[in-house]
Amino acid sequence: MSDRLYQDETGKILKVRVFDDAEVESLAGATNLKLKIKKPDQTILEVTATIATTTPADKFLEYTIATGDLNQAGVFILQSFHDQASNTFKGNKTTFEVFEEFKGPSELNE
């Protein structure tokens, strides 16, 4: 995921770590892969995720941002969920900030 996300952007990838130790834990055989995204207004968006192709494998879930997902500026919370062997698991969570257009961190001295 890019360092900066802006309101109404699409096409960027959100990625969240599911396991701290992929050598011990794996998403092999996991179903119902999803991410829940809590928006600044506290509404929750639930989206279908995929297993990210990373090394080590089976450590992250990812989702490509679609139209309407980032319709607010502010701090979002992202958490993974999946089913495996008749159990439901909640993965690690992370936060990210979405900025209004022309606002947010800048590399220029203003």
FIKOLZA-1660 file (N, C-alpha, C; in steps of 0.1 Angstrom, whole numbers, plus 5000, padded with zeros to 4 digits):
% residues 110
   i   px   py   pz ch aa at
   1 5008 4988 5000  A  M  N
   1 5000 5000 5000  A  M CA
   1 5009 5012 5000  A  M  C
   2 5005 5022 4992  A  S  N
   2 5012 5035 4992  A  S CA
   2 5012 5042 5006  A  S  C
   3 5022 5050 5008  A  D  N
   3 5022 5058 5021  A  D CA
   3 5010 5067 5022  A  D  C
   4 5005 5072 5011  A  R  N
   4 4994 5082 5012  A  R CA
   4 4982 5077 5004  A  R  C
   5 4971 5079 5010  A  L  N
   5 4958 5076 5003  A  L CA
   5 4950 5089 5004  A  L  C
   6 4943 5091 4993  A  Y  N
   6 4935 5103 4992  A  Y CA
   6 4920 5099 4990  A  Y  C
   7 4911 5108 4995  A  Q  N
   7 4897 5105 4994  A  Q CA
   7 4893 5103 4980  A  Q  C
   8 4885 5093 4978  A  D  N
   8 4879 5088 4965  A  D CA
   8 4890 5082 4955  A  D  C
   9 4901 5078 4960  A  E  N
   9 4911 5071 4952  A  E CA
   9 4906 5057 4950  A  E  C
  10 4910 5051 4939  A  T  N
  10 4906 5037 4936  A  T CA
  10 4919 5030 4931  A  T  C
  11 4919 5017 4931  A  G  N
  11 4929 5009 4924  A  G CA
  11 4941 5006 4933  A  G  C
  12 4943 5012 4944  A  K  N
  12 4954 5009 4953  A  K CA
  12 4951 4997 4961  A  K  C
  13 4961 4990 4966  A  I  N
  13 4959 4978 4973  A  I CA
  13 4961 4980 4988  A  I  C
  14 4951 4976 4996  A  L  N
  14 4952 4975 5010  A  L CA
  14 4957 4961 5014  A  L  C
  15 4967 4961 5023  A  K  N
  15 4972 4948 5027  A  K CA
  15 4973 4947 5042  A  K  C
  16 4969 4936 5048  A  V  N
  16 4970 4935 5063  A  V CA
  16 4976 4921 5066  A  V  C
  17 4985 4921 5076  A  R  N
  17 4991 4909 5081  A  R CA
  17 4981 4901 5089  A  R  C
  18 4980 4888 5085  A  V  N
  18 4971 4879 5092  A  V CA
  18 4977 4873 5104  A  V  C
  19 4990 4868 5102  A  F  N
  19 4997 4860 5112  A  F CA
  19 5010 4867 5115  A  F  C
  20 5015 4866 5127  A  D  N
  20 5028 4871 5130  A  D CA
  20 5039 4862 5126  A  D  C
  21 5036 4849 5125  A  D  N
  21 5046 4839 5122  A  D CA
  21 5040 4830 5111  A  D  C
  22 5043 4833 5098  A  A  N
  22 5038 4825 5087  A  A CA
  22 5044 4811 5087  A  A  C
  23 5055 4809 5093  A  E  N
  23 5061 4796 5093  A  E CA
  23 5054 4786 5101  A  E  C
  24 5047 4791 5111  A  V  N
  24 5039 4783 5120  A  V CA
  24 5024 4782 5116  A  V  C
  25 5019 4794 5112  A  E  N
  25 5005 4795 5108  A  E CA
  25 5004 4797 5093  A  E  C
  26 4993 4793 5087  A  S  N
  26 4992 4794 5072  A  S CA
  26 4977 4796 5069  A  S  C
  27 4975 4802 5058  A  L  N
  27 4961 4804 5052  A  L CA
  27 4957 4792 5043  A  L  C
  28 4966 4782 5042  A  A  N
  28 4963 4771 5033  A  A CA
  28 4949 4765 5038  A  A  C
  29 4940 4764 5028  A  G  N
  29 4927 4758 5031  A  G CA
  29 4917 4768 5037  A  G  C
  30 4921 4781 5039  A  A  N
  30 4912 4791 5044  A  A CA
  30 4901 4795 5034  A  A  C
  31 4890 4798 5039  A  T  N
  31 4878 4802 5031  A  T CA
  31 4873 4815 5037  A  T  C
  32 4863 4821 5030  A  N  N
  32 4856 4833 5035  A  N CA
  32 4866 4844 5039  A  N  C
  33 4876 4846 5030  A  L  N
  33 4886 4856 5032  A  L CA
  33 4880 4870 5031  A  L  C
  34 4881 4878 5041  A  K  N
  34 4875 4892 5040  A  K CA
  34 4883 4901 5049  A  K  C
  35 4881 4914 5045  A  L  N
  35 4887 4925 5053  A  L CA
  35 4875 4933 5058  A  L  C
  36 4875 4938 5070  A  K  N
  36 4866 4948 5075  A  K CA
  36 4873 4961 5076  A  K  C
  37 4867 4971 5071  A  I  N
  37 4872 4985 5071  A  I CA
  37 4863 4994 5079  A  I  C
  38 4868 4999 5090  A  K  N
  38 4860 5008 5098  A  K CA
  38 4863 5022 5094  A  K  C
  39 4854 5029 5089  A  K  N
  39 4856 5043 5084  A  K CA
  39 4855 5053 5095  A  K  C
  40 4860 5065 5093  A  P  N
  40 4860 5075 5103  A  P CA
  40 4846 5078 5110  A  P  C
  41 4836 5076 5102  A  D  N
  41 4822 5078 5108  A  D CA
  41 4817 5066 5115  A  D  C
  42 4826 5056 5117  A  Q  N
  42 4823 5043 5124  A  Q CA
  42 4815 5033 5116  A  Q  C
  43 4811 5036 5103  A  T  N
  43 4805 5026 5095  A  T CA
  43 4815 5016 5091  A  T  C
  44 4811 5003 5089  A  I  N
  44 4820 4992 5086  A  I CA
  44 4817 4987 5072  A  I  C
  45 4827 4986 5064  A  L  N
  45 4827 4981 5050  A  L CA
  45 4833 4967 5051  A  L  C
  46 4826 4957 5046  A  E  N
  46 4832 4943 5046  A  E CA
  46 4834 4940 5031  A  E  C
  47 4846 4936 5028  A  V  N
  47 4850 4933 5014  A  V CA
  47 4857 4919 5013  A  V  C
  48 4856 4913 5002  A  T  N
  48 4862 4900 4999  A  T CA
  48 4877 4903 4996  A  T  C
  49 4885 4895 5003  A  A  N
  49 4900 4897 5002  A  A CA
  49 4906 4885 4994  A  A  C
  50 4918 4886 4991  A  T  N
  50 4926 4875 4985  A  T CA
  50 4939 4873 4993  A  T  C
  51 4945 4862 4991  A  I  N
  51 4958 4859 4998  A  I CA
  51 4969 4867 4990  A  I  C
  52 4976 4875 4996  A  A  N
  52 4986 4883 4989  A  A CA
  52 4998 4874 4985  A  A  C
  53 5004 4876 4974  A  T  N
  53 5015 4869 4969  A  T CA
  53 5028 4876 4975  A  T  C
  54 5032 4871 4986  A  T  N
  54 5044 4876 4993  A  T CA
  54 5053 4865 4997  A  T  C
  55 5065 4869 5002  A  T  N
  55 5074 4859 5008  A  T CA
  55 5076 4863 5023  A  T  C
  56 5073 4855 5033  A  P  N
  56 5068 4842 5031  A  P CA
  56 5053 4842 5027  A  P  C
  57 5049 4832 5021  A  A  N
  57 5035 4832 5016  A  A CA
  57 5025 4830 5027  A  A  C
  58 5013 4832 5025  A  D  N
  58 5002 4830 5034  A  D CA
  58 5003 4838 5047  A  D  C
  59 5007 4850 5046  A  K  N
  59 5009 4859 5057  A  K CA
  59 5000 4871 5057  A  K  C
  60 4996 4875 5045  A  F  N
  60 4988 4887 5043  A  F CA
  60 4975 4885 5035  A  F  C
  61 4965 4893 5038  A  L  N
  61 4953 4894 5029  A  L CA
  61 4954 4907 5023  A  L  C
  62 4948 4908 5010  A  E  N
  62 4948 4921 5004  A  E CA
  62 4935 4923 4996  A  E  C
  63 4933 4936 4993  A  Y  N
  63 4921 4940 4987  A  Y CA
  63 4924 4953 4978  A  Y  C
  64 4918 4953 4966  A  T  N
  64 4920 4965 4958  A  T CA
  64 4909 4975 4960  A  T  C
  65 4912 4987 4964  A  I  N
  65 4902 4997 4967  A  I CA
  65 4893 5000 4955  A  I  C
  66 4880 5000 4957  A  A  N
  66 4870 5003 4947  A  A CA
  66 4863 5016 4949  A  A  C
  67 4855 5020 4940  A  T  N
  67 4848 5033 4940  A  T CA
  67 4839 5033 4953  A  T  C
  68 4840 5044 4960  A  G  N
  68 4832 5045 4972  A  G CA
  68 4838 5041 4985  A  G  C
  69 4849 5033 4984  A  D  N
  69 4855 5027 4997  A  D CA
  69 4861 5038 5005  A  D  C
  70 4868 5048 4999  A  L  N
  70 4875 5059 5006  A  L CA
  70 4867 5072 5004  A  L  C
  71 4854 5072 5007  A  N  N
  71 4846 5083 5005  A  N CA
  71 4847 5093 5016  A  N  C
  72 4856 5091 5026  A  Q  N
  72 4857 5100 5037  A  Q CA
  72 4872 5103 5040  A  Q  C
  73 4875 5114 5045  A  A  N
  73 4889 5116 5050  A  A CA
  73 4890 5113 5065  A  A  C
  74 4901 5108 5069  A  G  N
  74 4903 5105 5083  A  G CA
  74 4910 5092 5085  A  G  C
  75 4910 5087 5098  A  V  N
  75 4917 5075 5101  A  V CA
  75 4907 5063 5099  A  V  C
  76 4912 5053 5092  A  F  N
  76 4904 5040 5089  A  F CA
  76 4911 5029 5097  A  F  C
  77 4903 5019 5101  A  I  N
  77 4909 5007 5108  A  I CA
  77 4906 4995 5099  A  I  C
  78 4916 4987 5097  A  L  N
  78 4915 4975 5088  A  L CA
  78 4918 4963 5095  A  L  C
  79 4910 4952 5094  A  Q  N
  79 4912 4940 5101  A  Q CA
  79 4908 4928 5092  A  Q  C
  80 4916 4917 5093  A  S  N
  80 4913 4906 5084  A  S CA
  80 4905 4895 5092  A  S  C
  81 4897 4887 5084  A  F  N
  81 4889 4876 5089  A  F CA
  81 4889 4865 5080  A  F  C
  82 4889 4853 5085  A  H  N
  82 4888 4841 5076  A  H CA
  82 4883 4829 5084  A  H  C
  83 4878 4819 5076  A  D  N
  83 4874 4807 5082  A  D CA
  83 4884 4796 5079  A  D  C
  84 4886 4787 5088  A  Q  N
  84 4896 4776 5086  A  Q CA
  84 4893 4765 5095  A  Q  C
  85 4891 4753 5090  A  A  N
  85 4888 4741 5098  A  A CA
  85 4876 4743 5107  A  A  C
  86 4865 4748 5102  A  S  N
  86 4853 4751 5109  A  S CA
  86 4854 4761 5120  A  S  C
  87 4865 4769 5120  A  N  N
  87 4866 4780 5129  A  N CA
  87 4867 4794 5122  A  N  C
  88 4864 4804 5129  A  T  N
  88 4865 4818 5123  A  T CA
  88 4876 4825 5131  A  T  C
  89 4885 4831 5123  A  F  N
  89 4897 4838 5129  A  F CA
  89 4897 4852 5126  A  F  C
  90 4901 4860 5135  A  K  N
  90 4903 4875 5133  A  K CA
  90 4918 4877 5133  A  K  C
  91 4923 4884 5122  A  G  N
  91 4937 4886 5121  A  G CA
  91 4941 4899 5128  A  G  C
  92 4953 4903 5126  A  N  N
  92 4959 4916 5131  A  N CA
  92 4951 4927 5124  A  N  C
  93 4951 4939 5131  A  K  N
  93 4945 4950 5125  A  K CA
  93 4955 4961 5124  A  K  C
  94 4952 4971 5115  A  T  N
  94 4961 4982 5112  A  T CA
  94 4953 4994 5110  A  T  C
  95 4959 5006 5111  A  T  N
  95 4952 5018 5107  A  T CA
  95 4959 5025 5096  A  T  C
  96 4951 5033 5089  A  F  N
  96 4957 5041 5078  A  F CA
  96 4949 5054 5077  A  F  C
  97 4955 5064 5072  A  E  N
  97 4948 5077 5071  A  E CA
  97 4945 5081 5057  A  E  C
  98 4933 5086 5054  A  V  N
  98 4929 5090 5041  A  V CA
  98 4928 5106 5042  A  V  C
  99 4935 5112 5032  A  F  N
  99 4935 5127 5032  A  F CA
  99 4926 5133 5022  A  F  C
 100 4921 5145 5025  A  E  N
 100 4914 5152 5015  A  E CA
 100 4923 5156 5004  A  E  C
 101 4918 5159 4992  A  E  N
 101 4926 5163 4981  A  E CA
 101 4933 5176 4984  A  E  C
 102 4946 5177 4981  A  F  N
 102 4955 5188 4983  A  F CA
 102 4958 5190 4998  A  F  C
 103 4955 5180 5006  A  K  N
 103 4958 5181 5021  A  K CA
 103 4966 5169 5024  A  K  C
 104 4973 5169 5036  A  G  N
 104 4980 5158 5041  A  G CA
 104 4995 5161 5040  A  G  C
 105 5003 5151 5043  A  P  N
 105 5018 5153 5043  A  P CA
 105 5023 5156 5029  A  P  C
 106 5033 5165 5029  A  S  N
 106 5039 5169 5016  A  S CA
 106 5054 5168 5017  A  S  C
 107 5060 5165 5006  A  E  N
 107 5075 5165 5005  A  E CA
 107 5080 5179 5001  A  E  C
 108 5071 5188 4998  A  L  N
 108 5075 5202 4994  A  L CA
 108 5075 5210 5006  A  L  C
 109 5084 5220 5007  A  N  N
 109 5084 5230 5018  A  N CA
 109 5074 5241 5014  A  N  C
 110 5063 5242 5021  A  E  N
 110 5053 5252 5018  A  E CA
 110 5054 5263 5027  A  E  C
% end
